[in-house]
């Protein structure tokens, strides 16, 4: 991790590029990590900075300076740096005499080369990567040296000031064809360059298989905003505002990730329909989700949600219960409103999906609350998998995909079922990671009170693992802490349980388990959804699938 005050070096550029790709285009990072695997790569830059690049599961890790003994070492001078993201020249032209020095076993050097080809060919077409590299060039114009060959810098036809850096100028000049005809996943016409932009196309056997890539952050932001606009249109402009309708706006306007509406829009687009066809389904799903959250916070006696006081804390249980009921009622209305735009068959399909989603969620909530009520800690991870899939997996991952497909006219159960196993595994991994973040994540970023799951007695994978491995006396003490009423538990009690989890390796166990489940889910995604051609919608679905494996813990 770097800061804005760090010097402009090759190491900083590498770290910030990997960080940006991990957040915005995680499928690219995962593809490069698959090539690197266990290789430890040492990088030397002409400015004197050094870095170590390794892969852990589907993540790329950048450490400043050389750590350990590298398997492969690469040294860049200024000419080599000028050509790293040059998508116009063949690779052979980028290896200049006495410019790019690579040392290591042949098979590992080739694996490193494949990883960098993936990064350069797929990442170079994304606007945020281009902007990152332009910023470096502008902030430190002498850092990379003169351009290597080619014509003199020319004026950009789009009014941009040329940087004098061949690769960046070439990329900055490119625009998609017929931008006025393109529609983004978020549902707005793009007059500017698309959020999704594959930098080049080729059918040569030596090329990486063509895959569309999406800027996940921008896409989720657009989808969340579009769903929220639709919610505003659905909310009645009538009394009682202060005690109902204004409160119903509260949770949806708190800045969540926008995962669910993005999946709805993306699945609809993946099957060739306009994303706008899915807008009411996306809004309905967000309303259901926020209604569930209001009721969950009451049941769990939570105090904070997305960095703000929960509705029950601020307004009391009575108004909170009624507001949650109102959100669920409005969600039903939003589903039925599809009759006028999508017709009877698709609307009936949406109703069927929603009923199944709600039933699964309520059953999962009952399982978890029943464990707490009966003071039971399950002994098997599989019990957690079942509960998590029912409680959150369906309405977080599986149902949004299926609903988006229904909006596109897909009602065949066999086709809809192709989402189930991939996103069941991805959903479990996502929930495990959320549970981990509740214990070790930044509260400001996570949006819930620190150690809230321990205070609420949530049966997480870490807790199940801890009770499996703790001795009899320690387990009795942990059970005493766990089964106290929420109002009687202190932060010290939660810290004691967290310390026990660290001692028994429960957090590391859960992290590895989440990575394994996510990898299995991604493999199922590629296999089960091969029926969908590569397009913008499928690209977004893939990025979300990989987001689970690349987000930092």
C-alpha positions, 0 to 999 in steps of 0.5 A: 500500500502506498500513499500520495506522499510516497515518491514517484517510483516504479515500485509505487506505480506497480503497487497502485496499479495492482491495487486499482485492478484488484478493486476495479477489474479483479478478473484480470488480477486473478488471471495473472495470479493463476499464471504466477502461482508460487513464483516469487518475482523480484522487480528492479526499476531504473529509478533504484526502487525494487519490489517483490510480486507474489500470488496468493490464491487469486490475489497479487501481493506487492511488497516494497523491496526484495523479500526472500530469494526471487525465483525470477528477477526482472530489471526495467530501464527507462526504455522498457518502462515506456513500452510496458503498456504498449498494446501496439507493438509485438512483444519481441519489439519490447525486449530492447538490447540492454534494456529489459533484463530477465533472469530465472529458470526458463519455465518460470520466466515464461510464466512471468511473461504470460502474466505480464502479457495478460496484464498489459493486453487486458488492463491497458484498455481500461481507462482508470489504468491509463489515467493512473499511468498518465498521472505518473508521467505528468507528475514526474516527466523525466522519470521514464526517459524519452519515448522509444522510436515512432513518430513525434508527439501529435495533437490528440483529435479529442483535445487531450494534451499528448504526454510524449509517452508513446503507449499512453498517447496511443491508448488515450486516443482510442474511443469505441465505435458509435458511442451514441449507440452504446448503453451501459449496464447502469442504464444510461447512454454513454456519450463518453468512453464506455465503462467496459472497454476491451483495448484490442481484438485479435484472433491470432493463436498467440493472443490471449483469449479475448475477454471483455473486462469491466471497471467494477467500481464505476459499474456498481456505482452506476447500477446503485444510482440507477436503482436508487433513482427508481426507488425514489420514483416508487416511494409515494409523495404523501403523509406520513412522511416523517414517520414512514416514507422518509425513514424508508429512504434512509437505508437505501441511500446509505452507500452500500456496494451496489452488488445486488442491482449490478448483478440484476442489470448484468445478468439481463444484459448478458442475455442480450436485453437492454439493462433498463428492462431490469431496473424495477427488478433491481429496485425491488431487490434493493427494497427487499434487502433494506427491509430485511436489514431493518428487521435484522438489526432489530433481531440482532440488537445492532447499533450501527449499519453502514457507519450510521446508527441503526433505525431501531437505535435512532427511532425505536423498535416500533417505527423500525418494524413498521418501516421494514414492513413498508419496504417489503410492501413497496418491493412487492409493488415494484415487482408487480409494476413490471406488468406494464413494461415486461408483460405477464410472463416475465412478471410471473417469472419474477414473482416466482423468483421473489417468493423463492428468495424470500422463503429461503431468506426467512428459513435461513434466518430461522436456522441462525436465530434458532441456534442462538435461542437454543445455545447451540454451536454447530460442529460442521462447516456444512451447517454454516454453508446451508444457513448462509446460503439460505439467509444471504446467498439467495438474495445476495448472489443467486436470485439477483442473477436469476431475476436479471435473466428473467427480465431478459425473457429467460424462464427455462428452469434449466438455464436459470439453474446454471447460476445456482451452484457457481453463485452458491459457492461465491455467496458463501465465500462472500459471507465468510469474508464479511464475517472476517471483516467484522472481526479484523476489518476497518470499521469505517470501510466495513460499515458495522460496529467492530466485533458486532458478530461476537457481541450478537453471538453469530455462528460464523465459520471462525466460531465453529472452528474455535469450538471444534479446537478449543479444550474442554475448560476453554470451551466452557469459558467461551460458551459462557461468554457467547451465551450472555445476553447482548446487553450484558456483553462488553467489548472486553468479552468480544476481545477475549473471544477474538484472541482465542480465535487468533490463538487457534488459527480460526481466522486463517482457517476461514480465509483459506476456506473462503478462497477455496470456495470462491475458486470452486465457484469461479470454475463453475461460473466458467463451465456452467455459464459458457452458454453465454457469449462474451459480452459486457453483461457477462464481463460484469458477472465475472468481475463480481465473481472474482471480486470475492477472491481479490478484495483485501482482508 
